[in-house]
């Protein structure tokens, strides 16, 4: 009787794992970086004529990060964060260090040779340390990475981010 119970439990666990695997594959098949990603980002950025962050930067970086990890960074998230951090690369470290997302290291804000490298660094950071373990909904509530480290020091960050994200 115990063997039958264990076997039945193992079958249920295996069935659930297979369903999760199939669901994951189907979600990843639908989440791609394509011309729609570019067009949607471009449409939003048209509202910001002085932006240093372009739809080309977002698309190219999204494609590279996706090819490396299989994870798509939503363009709305990237644009929202760039708006909050540096007014789309137009203020502070966005100009001085080509760092539109205010990425930092223990030595301070990181300098990039051009804005495109700053955008790519953000996409890689998002896919490798945030979106590999968190959903967008989770990040909009508590923007912490897989090691539970906050993206921003201000406790008001998520509220500001949600406001911009949902307005786009």
C-alpha positions as CSV (number, residue, x, y, z in Angstrom):
1,X,0.0,0.0,0.0
2,X,2.9,2.4,0.8
3,X,4.5,1.7,-2.6
4,X,1.2,2.5,-4.4
5,X,0.9,5.8,-2.5
6,X,4.5,6.8,-3.2
7,X,4.1,5.8,-6.9
8,X,0.9,7.9,-7.2
9,X,2.6,10.9,-5.5
10,X,5.6,10.5,-7.9
11,X,3.3,10.5,-10.9
12,X,1.5,13.7,-9.7
13,X,4.8,15.4,-9.1
14,X,6.1,14.4,-12.5
15,X,2.9,15.5,-14.3
16,X,3.1,18.9,-12.5
17,X,6.7,19.3,-13.5
18,X,5.9,18.5,-17.1
19,X,3.0,21.0,-17.1
20,X,5.3,23.7,-15.7
21,X,7.9,22.9,-18.3
22,X,5.4,23.1,-21.2
23,X,4.0,26.4,-19.8
24,X,7.5,27.9,-19.5
25,X,8.3,27.0,-23.1
26,X,5.1,28.4,-24.4
27,X,5.6,31.7,-22.5
28,X,9.1,32.0,-23.8
29,X,7.9,31.3,-27.4
30,X,5.5,34.3,-27.1
31,X,8.1,36.6,-25.5
32,X,10.4,37.6,-28.2
33,X,12.3,40.7,-29.4
34,X,10.9,41.5,-32.8
35,X,9.9,44.5,-34.9
36,X,6.9,45.0,-32.7
37,X,9.2,45.6,-29.7
38,X,11.0,48.3,-31.8
39,X,7.9,49.9,-33.1
40,X,6.2,50.1,-29.7
41,X,9.3,51.6,-28.0
42,X,9.7,54.1,-30.9
43,X,6.0,55.1,-30.6
44,X,6.5,55.9,-26.8
45,X,9.8,57.7,-27.4
46,X,8.3,60.0,-30.0
47,X,6.7,61.8,-27.0
48,X,10.2,62.6,-25.8
49,X,11.9,64.4,-28.7
50,X,15.1,65.2,-26.8
51,X,15.8,61.6,-25.6
52,X,19.3,60.3,-25.9
53,X,17.9,56.7,-25.5
54,X,16.5,55.6,-28.8
55,X,14.3,52.7,-29.9
56,X,17.3,51.3,-31.8
57,X,19.3,51.2,-28.5
58,X,16.5,49.5,-26.7
59,X,15.8,47.0,-29.5
60,X,19.5,46.1,-30.1
61,X,20.1,45.7,-26.4
62,X,16.9,43.7,-25.9
63,X,17.9,41.4,-28.7
64,X,21.4,40.9,-27.4
65,X,20.2,40.2,-23.8
66,X,17.5,37.9,-25.1
67,X,20.0,36.0,-27.2
68,X,22.3,35.6,-24.2
69,X,19.6,34.7,-21.6
70,X,16.3,33.9,-23.3
71,X,14.7,36.7,-21.1
72,X,12.9,39.7,-22.6
73,X,13.2,43.0,-20.8
74,X,9.9,44.9,-21.4
75,X,10.5,48.1,-23.3
76,X,8.0,49.9,-21.0
77,X,10.1,49.0,-18.0
78,X,13.4,50.2,-19.6
79,X,11.8,53.4,-20.7
80,X,10.2,54.0,-17.3
81,X,13.4,53.5,-15.5
82,X,15.4,55.7,-17.9
83,X,12.8,58.5,-17.4
84,X,13.0,58.3,-13.6
85,X,16.8,57.9,-13.5
86,X,18.1,60.5,-16.0
87,X,15.2,61.9,-18.0
88,X,16.1,59.4,-20.8
89,X,19.8,60.1,-20.6
90,X,19.5,63.9,-20.5
91,X,20.5,64.7,-17.0
92,X,23.2,63.7,-14.4
93,X,25.1,60.5,-15.1
94,X,23.0,60.0,-18.3
95,X,25.0,62.9,-19.8
96,X,28.3,62.8,-17.8
97,X,28.8,59.0,-17.9
98,X,26.5,57.8,-20.8
99,X,24.6,55.9,-18.0
100,X,20.9,56.5,-18.6
101,X,19.9,54.0,-15.9
102,X,22.2,55.2,-13.2
103,X,24.0,51.9,-12.9
104,X,26.6,51.9,-10.2
105,X,29.4,49.8,-8.7
106,X,31.0,49.9,-5.3
107,X,33.2,52.7,-6.8
108,X,30.3,54.9,-7.9
109,X,28.4,55.4,-11.1
110,X,29.7,53.5,-14.0
111,X,31.1,55.3,-17.1
112,X,30.2,53.9,-20.6
113,X,31.9,55.0,-23.8
114,X,28.6,55.8,-25.3
115,X,24.9,55.7,-24.5
116,X,24.3,52.4,-26.4
117,X,26.8,50.6,-24.1
118,X,25.0,52.1,-21.1
119,X,21.7,50.8,-22.4
120,X,23.2,47.3,-23.1
121,X,24.7,47.2,-19.6
122,X,21.2,47.8,-18.1
123,X,19.6,45.1,-20.2
124,X,22.2,42.6,-19.2
125,X,21.9,43.5,-15.6
126,X,18.1,43.2,-15.7
127,X,18.1,39.8,-17.4
128,X,20.9,38.3,-15.3
129,X,20.2,39.7,-11.8
130,X,16.5,40.7,-11.8
131,X,14.3,39.1,-14.4
132,X,15.8,35.6,-14.1
133,X,14.1,35.3,-10.7
134,X,11.4,38.1,-10.5
135,X,8.3,39.0,-12.6
136,X,7.6,42.6,-13.7
137,X,4.7,42.7,-11.2
138,X,7.0,41.7,-8.4
139,X,9.6,44.3,-9.3
140,X,7.0,47.1,-9.5
141,X,6.1,46.3,-5.9
142,X,9.6,45.7,-4.6
143,X,12.4,46.3,-7.0
144,X,15.1,44.0,-5.6
145,X,17.4,41.6,-7.5
146,X,17.8,37.8,-6.9
147,X,20.1,38.6,-3.9
148,X,17.4,40.9,-2.4
149,X,19.4,44.0,-3.2
150,X,17.4,47.2,-4.1
151,X,17.8,48.8,-7.5
152,X,17.4,52.3,-6.0
153,X,18.0,53.6,-2.5
154,X,14.8,55.7,-2.2
155,X,11.9,53.9,-0.7
156,X,9.6,55.8,-3.0
157,X,11.1,54.3,-6.2
158,X,8.5,51.6,-6.8
159,X,5.6,54.1,-6.5
160,X,7.3,56.5,-9.0
161,X,8.1,53.6,-11.3
162,X,4.6,52.3,-11.3
163,X,3.2,55.7,-12.0
164,X,5.4,56.2,-15.1
165,X,5.1,52.5,-16.3
166,X,1.3,52.5,-16.3
167,X,1.2,56.0,-17.9
168,X,3.1,54.8,-21.0
